[in-house]
Amino acid sequence: MGRQPAGRSGTEDELKARARAWAEHWCLVQELPFTITDRRALVQIAELMGLAAQSRNTGRRRDSSKRL
């Protein structure tokens, strides 16, 4: 897979298609499955990517010295 030139990379659909093709290619090269069905693995991936559910502090719960 060649490197794309700098500048406009295409529409969102084109970018998604290229990203999927890239991921499929590297999974194939490494002899890994393209889809993950193990729930524990999915949770760990979400945590690593910062996608896990996080509690959000509101002004009421935040220390008064840290309020904006």
C-alpha positions as CSV (number, residue, x, y, z in Angstrom):
1,M,0.0,0.0,0.0
2,G,1.6,3.2,-1.2
3,R,1.8,6.4,0.8
4,Q,-0.8,9.0,-0.1
5,P,0.4,12.5,-1.2
6,A,-0.1,15.4,1.3
7,G,-3.2,17.5,0.9
8,R,-6.9,16.6,0.5
9,S,-7.4,12.9,1.2
10,G,-10.9,12.4,-0.1
11,T,-14.4,12.2,1.2
12,E,-15.3,10.7,4.5
13,D,-16.6,7.5,2.8
14,E,-13.3,7.2,0.9
15,L,-11.3,7.7,4.0
16,K,-13.3,5.0,5.8
17,A,-12.9,2.6,2.9
18,R,-9.1,3.2,2.8
19,A,-8.9,2.8,6.6
20,R,-10.8,-0.5,6.5
21,A,-8.7,-1.8,3.6
22,W,-5.5,-0.9,5.5
23,A,-6.7,-2.6,8.7
24,E,-7.8,-5.7,6.7
25,H,-4.4,-5.8,4.9
26,W,-2.4,-5.7,8.2
27,C,-4.6,-8.2,9.9
28,L,-4.1,-10.6,7.0
29,V,-0.3,-10.0,7.0
30,Q,-0.1,-10.7,10.7
31,E,-2.5,-13.7,10.5
32,L,-4.9,-12.0,12.9
33,P,-8.7,-12.1,12.7
34,F,-10.2,-8.9,11.3
35,T,-13.1,-8.9,13.7
36,I,-12.9,-9.2,17.5
37,T,-15.7,-11.0,19.3
38,D,-14.1,-11.5,22.7
39,R,-15.9,-9.1,25.1
40,R,-12.9,-8.7,27.4
41,A,-10.7,-7.8,24.4
42,L,-13.2,-5.2,23.3
43,V,-13.3,-3.6,26.8
44,Q,-9.5,-3.5,27.0
45,I,-9.3,-1.9,23.5
46,A,-11.9,0.7,24.5
47,E,-9.9,1.5,27.6
48,L,-6.7,1.8,25.7
49,M,-8.3,4.1,23.2
50,G,-10.0,6.2,25.9
51,L,-13.4,5.2,24.8
52,A,-14.5,3.5,28.0
53,A,-17.3,5.1,30.0
54,Q,-15.8,7.9,32.2
55,S,-17.5,9.8,34.9
56,R,-17.6,13.5,34.2
57,N,-17.1,16.1,37.0
58,T,-19.7,18.8,37.1
59,G,-19.2,22.1,38.8
60,R,-21.2,20.9,41.8
61,R,-18.9,18.0,42.5
62,R,-15.7,19.8,41.6
63,D,-13.6,21.3,44.3
64,S,-14.4,25.0,44.6
65,S,-10.8,25.9,44.0
66,K,-11.0,24.3,40.6
67,R,-14.2,25.8,39.4
68,L,-14.1,28.2,36.4
